[in-house]
Amino acid sequence: MKRYDGLTKPKPRKGRPQPPEPSEYKCLIRASLGNSKISTVINQKDVNKFHLAYANLIKGNMDGLKKKEKKGKSKSKTKA
């Protein structure tokens, strides 16, 4: 996630007029899995709402994951 000002072109060189600053910045969110990539732009005020919806989506789809195997402690015999 990073701040996004809505510009897709590079900033102009020195001596040329700069684009106006946006009144409200947006957030650019990117995700990738293997070769597929997705991205979305949301308003600043909607970030918390987006995170809650995203967390619910992730939690709902975690039922098919395999459990991690616990590494058993090796029993060491002490000499008496």
Buried (B, 14 or more C-beta within 10 A) or exposed (E): EEEBEEEEEEEEEEEEEEEEEEEEBBBBBEEEEEEEEEEEEBEEEEBEEBEEEEEEEEEEEEEEEEEEEEEEEEEEEEEE
